[in-house]
C-alpha cells in the first residue's frame, strides 16, 4: 500500500506549490504582481504549511489509517477547487474598492482572499507528517522512510512550480487551473480510498466531485471584474489581459487594470499621453532637424502598438523594431488596435535580450515596460543604458516612461542619475494630468533650446504632421533638465522595488490618496 501513500504525498506536494503560484495570478488580476503581494502570499502559505505539519503529526497519532490520510486529501482537493468561486464576490468588491481607492476595503478583501487558502493548504501540509507516521514500521528505517517521503513531496512541488505558469494558466486560465488541480488530487484521494477501503467507502464521498464540477461551472460564467465595454478577456503566461471598447476607443488594460497600456481610435491620432512623446525625441538635436533623418526606431515594450502607430504617422519611411515579451498582447494588437503596419518588425522576447542581439542602430529608442507600479529592474541599470547608448546613432535619443506619485520622485531621480552616468544630456517631462514622467537622453551634447528652435521651424512648414506639432507643444510645456541627485542603479545593485515600495507607503501614510481618485 506504500505506493498509494507515496502517490498521495507526491500530488499533495504538486498541488501545494501549484496552488501557491496560481494564487499569485488570481490576486495579481486585482492587486498587481508587486513583491509586497508576493511576500504576503508566500509568507501566509508558509504559515499555513507550518500549521499543517503540526496538525498532521498529531492527527496521524490519533487516527493512523490510510482512509483518514486520503480523506484529508479529498477535502483539500475540494477546497482547492472551489477557491476561485468563493473568492469571486470578495475580488469583485476589491475591484470596486481599487477603482474608488477605498484602501480599508481593499486591504480587508486582500486578507480575506488569502484566508480562503488557509484550509486547503493546512490540509495539504498534513500529508507528509501523516505519511511518515503510516510508512514507518520500525525505528531502524525511520530516517530513510522520512527522507524518501520528503523527497517525493519535494519532487511533486518542483513539478507544481512550473505546471501552472508554463502550461495550465496560459492554456486554460486561472479558474480552470484551480479546478484541474482540485480534480487531480480528488481523483488520487478517491482512488486511494477505493483501493484501501473498498467501494462502500468510496460511495460516501461521491458527492465531492459533483460539488467540484458544479462550482467550476458556476465559477466559469461571467467576468470577475465589472469592466465597462469589455470586449476581450484572457490570460497569458505573463498577464491578465482586458480590452475595453468605450466611445469608439479601444483600451488595453493588464492585470489589476489601473493603467492604460495601449489606446486606439479609428479616427483620432493624438491621445495626450506618454505614447506621443516618442515623436519628440530626435528634435533635441540642433535645428533644423529633418524628419527624414529618422530611419530606424526601436520600441521596447510594444504592447498593442500605440506608440508604433504614432511613429508610423510621422515617420512612415522609418523601420520600426518592436519588442514585446507577451505574444498574446500582440495578437490583441492585431485584433483590436490595427497593429498591422508594413514597416513594423515584431520581436517576441525580453526587451534587453532582444536589443542586445540587434545588429542595428537607431535614431530613437523608446522604453515603456512598466507593469504598474513596478518596472523590471534589469531595464533600469547603468549596464542596460550603456547597451541602449551603443545601439543609438550619433544623433540618437532615447526616452523612458516612468511612473511617479505627485512629488515622490525617488525612482525618477535614480533613473535620471543612472542615465546621466552614460549619457551627456538628460531631460525630464512630467506629463500634465498624469502620473507619468518621461526622461529623454541624447547620445551627443544637446540643449533644451534645440527643441524650441525645431518646433518653431516645424510650425512654419505646412507639411509637418499635426500629431508631431501637438506632441512637441505638449513637451515644451513641461521639459526641464533632469535632476542630478539620485543613486546610480547597476546590475549588482538596483533596489527598484524598494524605491517604489517606499514611495507607495509614504504616499498612503501622508493621507494623499484622494489625489488618485
C-alpha positions in Angstrom: 0.0 0.0 0.0 3.0 2.3 0.3 2.9 3.1 -3.4 -0.6 4.6 -2.9 0.7 6.6 0.1 3.6 7.9 -1.9 1.4 8.8 -4.8 -0.8 10.8 -2.4 2.3 12.6 -1.0 3.5 13.4 -4.5 0.3 15.0 -5.6 -0.1 16.9 -2.3 3.3 18.5 -2.9 2.4 19.3 -6.5 -0.9 20.9 -5.7 0.6 22.9 -2.8 3.1 24.7 -5.0 0.8 24.9 -8.0 -2.0 26.5 -5.8 0.5 29.0 -4.4 1.6 30.1 -7.9 -1.9 30.2 -9.1 -2.9 32.3 -6.1 -0.4 34.9 -7.3 -2.2 35.1 -10.7 -5.7 35.1 -9.0 -4.7 38.0 -6.8 -2.4 39.7 -9.4 -5.5 40.4 -11.5 -6.7 42.7 -8.8 -3.7 43.8 -6.6 -0.9 43.6 -9.2 2.2 41.5 -9.0 4.3 43.6 -6.7 6.8 42.0 -4.4 4.5 43.1 -1.5 1.8 40.9 -2.9 4.2 38.0 -3.4 5.6 38.3 0.1 2.1 38.2 1.5 1.2 35.1 -0.4 4.5 33.2 0.3 4.5 34.2 4.0 1.0 33.1 4.7 1.3 29.9 2.7 4.4 29.0 4.8 2.4 29.7 8.0 -0.4 27.5 6.7 2.0 24.7 5.9 3.6 25.1 9.4 0.2 24.7 10.9 -0.4 21.7 8.7 2.8 20.0 9.6 2.0 20.3 13.3 -1.6 19.1 13.0 -0.6 16.3 10.6 1.6 14.7 13.2 -1.0 14.9 15.9 -3.8 13.7 13.6 -1.8 10.7 12.5 -1.1 9.7 16.0 -4.8 9.8 16.8 -6.0 8.1 13.6 -3.1 6.3 11.8 -5.2 4.9 8.9 -4.8 5.2 5.2 -8.5 6.1 4.9 -8.0 9.1 7.1 -5.0 10.2 5.0 -6.9 10.0 1.8 -10.0 11.7 3.3 -7.8 14.6 4.3 -6.5 14.8 0.7 -10.1 14.6 -0.6 -11.2 17.6 1.5 -8.0 19.5 0.5 -8.8 18.8 -3.2 -12.4 20.0 -2.9 -11.4 23.2 -1.0 -8.7 24.0 -3.5 -11.0 23.6 -6.5 -13.7 25.9 -5.1 -11.3 28.8 -4.1 -12.0 30.9 -7.2 -15.7 30.7 -6.8 -15.5 31.5 -3.1 -13.2 34.4 -3.8 -15.2 35.9 -6.6 -17.5 38.2 -4.6 -14.6 39.3 -2.5 -12.5 40.0 -5.5 -15.3 42.0 -7.2 -15.6 44.1 -4.0 -11.8 44.7 -4.1 -12.0 45.7 -7.8 -14.6 48.3 -7.0 -12.6 49.5 -4.0 -9.5 49.7 -6.1 -11.3 51.9 -8.7 -12.6 54.2 -5.8 -9.3 54.0 -3.8 -11.0 52.7 -0.7 -7.9 51.4 0.9 -9.5 49.9 4.0 -11.9 47.8 1.9 -9.1 46.9 -0.4 -6.9 45.6 2.4 -9.7 43.8 4.0 -10.6 42.0 0.8 -7.0 41.1 0.2 -6.6 39.5 3.6 -10.0 37.7 3.2 -8.9 36.1 0.0 -5.6 34.9 1.5 -7.6 33.4 4.4 -9.5 31.3 1.8 -6.3 29.4 1.1 -5.8 28.5 4.8 -8.0 25.4 5.0 -6.8 23.6 1.8 -3.1 24.5 2.4 -3.2 23.4 6.0 -4.8 20.1 5.0 -2.1 19.7 2.3 0.5 20.4 4.9 -0.6 17.5 7.0 0.2 15.0 4.2 4.0 14.5 4.8 4.0 14.0 8.6 0.9 11.8 8.3 2.5 9.7 5.6 5.7 9.3 7.7 3.6 8.0 10.6 1.9 5.5 8.4 5.1 4.4 6.5 7.5 4.0 9.4 7.3 0.4 10.7 10.4 0.3 12.8 12.9 2.8 14.2 15.8 1.5 12.2 14.4 2.7 8.9 12.6 5.8 10.1 15.2 8.2 8.7 15.3 6.5 5.3 11.5 6.5 5.1 11.2 10.1 6.2 13.8 11.2 3.6 12.0 9.3 0.9 8.6 10.9 1.7 10.0 14.4 1.8 11.9 13.7 -1.5 8.7 12.6 -3.2 6.8 15.6 -1.8 9.5 18.0 -3.0 9.6 16.4 -6.4 5.8 17.0 -6.7 6.4 20.6 -5.6 9.0 21.0 -8.2 6.6 20.0 -10.9 3.9 22.1 -9.4 6.2 25.1 -9.6 6.2 25.0 -13.4 2.9 23.4 -14.3 0.5 26.4 -13.7 2.6 29.2 -15.1 4.1 27.5 -18.1 1.2 25.2 -19.1 -2.1 25.4 -17.3 -2.8 29.1 -16.9 -1.8 30.0 -20.5 -3.9 27.2 -21.9 -7.0 27.1 -19.7 -6.9 30.1 -17.4 -6.7 30.6 -13.6 -10.3 29.3 -12.8 -9.8 26.0 -14.7 -6.3 25.6 -13.3 -7.7 25.5 -9.7 -10.5 23.2 -10.9 -8.0 20.8 -12.6 -5.7 20.8 -9.5 -8.6 20.0 -7.3 -9.9 17.3 -9.6 -6.5 15.8 -10.0 -5.9 15.5 -6.2 -9.5 14.4 -5.7 -9.1 11.5 -8.2 -6.0 10.4 -6.4 -7.7 10.5 -3.0 -10.8 8.6 -4.2 -8.6 6.0 -5.9 -6.7 5.6 -2.6 -9.9 5.2 -0.6 -11.2 2.7 -3.1 -8.0 0.6 -3.0 -7.7 0.7 0.8 -11.3 0.6 2.0 -13.4 -0.6 -0.9 -16.4 0.6 -2.8 -18.6 1.3 0.2 -16.1 3.9 1.5 -15.8 5.4 -2.0 -19.5 5.9 -2.3 -19.6 8.0 0.8 -17.6 10.8 -0.9 -19.0 10.6 -4.4 -20.8 13.9 -3.7 -17.4 15.7 -3.7 -16.7 15.5 -7.5 -20.3 16.6 -8.1 -19.8 19.7 -5.9 -16.4 20.4 -7.5 -17.9 20.2 -11.0 -20.8 22.5 -10.1 -18.5 25.0 -8.5 -16.4 25.0 -11.6 -19.3 25.5 -14.0 -20.7 28.3 -11.9 -17.3 29.9 -11.5 -16.6 30.0 -15.2 -19.7 32.0 -16.0 -19.3 35.8 -16.2 -16.4 38.1 -15.6 -14.6 38.7 -12.4 -14.2 42.4 -13.0 -17.1 44.7 -13.9 -15.4 46.5 -16.7 -17.3 49.0 -18.9 -17.4 47.9 -22.6 -15.4 44.7 -22.1 -14.9 43.0 -25.5 -11.9 40.8 -24.6 -10.6 39.0 -21.5 -8.0 36.3 -21.4 -4.8 35.2 -19.6 -1.4 34.7 -20.9 1.8 33.4 -19.4 2.6 36.9 -18.3 -0.6 38.9 -17.9 -4.3 39.0 -17.3 -5.5 40.9 -20.4 -8.6 43.0 -20.9 -9.7 45.1 -23.8 -12.5 47.7 -23.4 -14.4 49.5 -26.1 -15.6 52.8 -24.8 -16.9 55.7 -27.0 -15.1 54.0 -30.0 -11.8 53.9 -28.1 -10.1 50.6 -27.6 -8.2 50.4 -24.3 -5.7 47.7 -23.3 -5.6 47.0 -19.5 -3.3 44.5 -17.9 -3.5 42.7 -14.5 -5.1 44.9 -11.9 -6.2 47.3 -14.7 -5.1 50.6 -13.2 -3.1 51.7 -16.2 -4.0 52.0 -19.9 -1.1 50.3 -21.8 -2.4 51.0 -25.3 -5.2 53.1 -26.8 -6.7 53.2 -30.3 -9.4 55.2 -32.0 -10.0 54.7 -35.8 -10.4 58.5 -36.4 -8.2 60.0 -33.7 -4.4 60.1 -33.7 -3.5 62.1 -30.6 -4.2 60.8 -27.1 -2.2 63.3 -25.0 -0.4 60.6 -23.0 3.1 59.1 -22.9 2.8 57.5 -26.3 3.2 60.6 -28.4 6.4 61.8 -26.8 8.4 59.2 -28.8 7.8 61.6 -31.7 9.7 64.4 -30.0 12.9 62.6 -29.2 15.1 63.5 -32.3 14.3 67.2 -32.1 16.6 67.7 -29.2 19.3 67.7 -31.9 20.4 71.1 -33.3 17.8 72.8 -35.6 16.8 72.4 -38.3 16.4 68.6 -37.8 14.8 66.9 -40.8 12.1 64.3 -40.2 13.5 62.1 -42.9 16.7 61.8 -40.9 14.9 59.2 -38.7 15.5 55.9 -40.5 15.0 53.3 -37.7 13.3 53.2 -34.4 13.2 50.7 -31.5 10.3 50.4 -29.1 11.0 48.3 -26.0 7.6 47.4 -24.6 5.5 47.5 -27.8 2.2 46.4 -26.1 -0.7 46.7 -28.6 1.2 49.3 -30.7 0.0 52.8 -29.8 3.5 54.3 -29.9 4.2 52.4 -33.1 1.1 53.9 -34.7 2.1 57.4 -33.8 5.6 56.8 -35.3 4.0 55.4 -38.4 2.1 58.6 -38.9 5.0 61.0 -38.5 7.9 58.8 -39.8 6.2 56.5 -42.4 9.5 56.0 -44.1 11.2 54.6 -40.9 11.6 51.0 -40.0 10.2 50.1 -36.5 11.5 47.3 -34.4 9.1 46.5 -31.6 10.0 44.2 -28.7 7.2 42.7 -26.6 7.5 39.7 -24.3 3.9 38.7 -24.3 2.8 37.2 -27.6 -0.9 37.3 -26.7 -0.8 41.1 -26.4 0.5 41.2 -29.9 -2.5 39.0 -31.0 -4.8 41.5 -29.2 -3.0 44.4 -31.1 -3.7 42.8 -34.4 -7.4 42.1 -33.5 -8.4 45.4 -31.9 -5.6 48.0 -32.3 -4.9 47.8 -36.0 -1.3 46.8 -35.4 -0.6 45.6 -38.9 2.0 48.1 -40.2 4.2 47.1 -43.2 7.2 48.8 -41.7 6.9 47.2 -38.2 9.1 44.2 -37.2 7.8 42.5 -34.1 10.2 40.5 -31.8 8.6 38.3 -29.1 11.2 38.4 -26.4 12.6 40.3 -23.4 13.5 43.9 -24.3 17.1 43.8 -23.0 17.9 40.5 -24.5 16.3 41.5 -27.8 18.1 44.8 -28.1 21.5 43.1 -27.2 21.0 40.8 -30.2 20.1 43.5 -32.6 22.7 44.5 -35.2 21.0 47.8 -35.9 21.4 51.3 -34.6 18.5 53.7 -34.1 17.7 57.3 -34.1 15.1 56.7 -31.4 14.9 54.0 -28.7 11.7 54.2 -26.6 11.5 52.2 -23.3 8.0 51.7 -21.9 8.0 48.5 -19.9 6.1 49.3 -16.8 3.8 46.8 -15.0 2.3 49.3 -12.6 3.6 50.2 -10.2 6.9 48.4 -11.0 9.4 48.4 -13.8 11.7 45.4 -14.4 14.9 46.2 -12.5 17.1 44.8 -15.3 15.8 47.6 -17.6 16.9 50.3 -15.1 20.6 49.8 -14.7 23.7 51.5 -15.9 24.7 48.5 -17.9 21.4 48.4 -19.7 21.5 52.1 -20.6 25.1 51.5 -21.9 23.6 48.9 -24.2 20.9 51.4 -25.3 23.6 54.0 -26.0 25.6 51.6 -28.1 22.5 51.0 -30.2 21.9 54.7 -30.9 23.2 56.5 -33.9 25.4 59.6 -33.3 22.2 61.8 -33.4 20.2 59.2 -31.5 18.0 59.9 -28.5 16.4 57.5 -26.0 13.3 58.1 -23.8 11.9 56.1 -21.0 8.4 56.3 -19.3 8.4 56.3 -15.5 5.5 56.2 -13.1 5.5 58.6 -10.2 3.1 59.8 -7.5 2.8 63.5 -7.1 6.0 64.8 -5.5 7.5 61.4 -4.7 10.3 61.3 -7.2 12.8 58.8 -5.8 12.6 56.5 -8.8 12.7 59.3 -11.3 15.8 60.8 -9.6 17.5 57.4 -9.5 16.9 56.7 -13.2 18.0 60.2 -14.1 21.2 59.7 -12.2 21.7 56.3 -13.8 21.1 57.5 -17.3 23.3 60.5 -16.8 26.2 58.2 -15.9 26.1 57.1 -19.6 24.6 60.0 -21.5 25.8 63.6 -21.6 22.4 65.3 -21.5 19.2 64.1 -19.7 15.8 66.0 -19.7 12.6 65.3 -17.9 8.9 66.0 -18.7 6.1 65.5 -16.2 3.1 64.9 -18.5 0.3 67.1 -17.3 -2.7 65.4 -15.8 -0.9 62.0 -15.5 1.4 60.2 -13.1 4.0 59.7 -15.9 7.4 61.3 -16.3 9.4 60.9 -19.5 13.2 61.1 -19.4 15.0 61.9 -22.6 18.7 61.3 -23.1 20.8 62.2 -26.1 23.9 60.5 -27.2 25.6 63.7 -28.1 25.6 67.0 -26.2 22.3 68.9 -26.8 20.3 71.7 -25.3 16.6 72.2 -24.5 16.7 75.3 -26.7 17.1 73.0 -29.7 13.7 71.6 -29.1 12.1 75.1 -29.2 14.1 76.0 -32.3 13.0 72.8 -34.1 9.4 73.4 -33.0 9.4 76.9 -34.5 10.9 75.6 -37.7 8.4 72.7 -38.0 5.4 75.1 -37.3 6.4 77.2 -40.3 6.2 74.1 -42.6 2.6 73.3 -43.6 3.7 69.7 -44.4 4.5 69.0 -40.8 2.1 66.3 -39.3 -0.2 67.8 -36.8 0.4 64.9 -34.4 4.1 65.8 -34.2 3.3 69.5 -33.5 0.9 68.6 -30.8 3.5 66.3 -29.2 6.2 68.9 -29.2 3.9 71.6 -27.9 3.0 69.3 -25.0 6.7 68.6 -24.3 7.7 72.3 -24.4 5.2 72.9 -21.6 6.9 70.5 -19.2 10.5 70.0 -20.4 13.4 70.7 -18.0 16.8 69.5 -17.2 16.6 66.2 -15.2 17.6 66.2 -11.5 21.2 65.4 -10.7 20.6 63.8 -7.3 19.9 60.1 -7.0 21.5 56.7 -6.7 23.0 55.0 -9.7 21.4 51.6 -10.4 23.6 48.8 -11.5 23.2 45.1 -12.4 24.8 44.4 -9.0 22.5 46.7 -7.0 19.2 48.0 -8.3 16.8 48.5 -5.4 13.9 49.4 -7.7 11.2 47.6 -5.8 12.5 49.2 -2.5 12.3 52.6 -4.0 8.7 52.1 -5.3 7.5 50.4 -2.1 8.9 53.3 -0.1 7.1 55.7 -2.4 3.8 53.9 -2.1 3.9 53.6 1.7 4.9 57.2 2.1 2.0 58.2 -0.1 -0.5 56.2 1.8 0.8 57.4 5.2 0.7 61.0 4.1 -3.0 60.8 3.5 -2.8 62.0 -0.1 -4.7 59.0 -1.5 -7.5 61.3 -2.7 -5.2 62.5 -5.4 -5.6 59.2 -7.2 -9.4 59.3 -7.2 
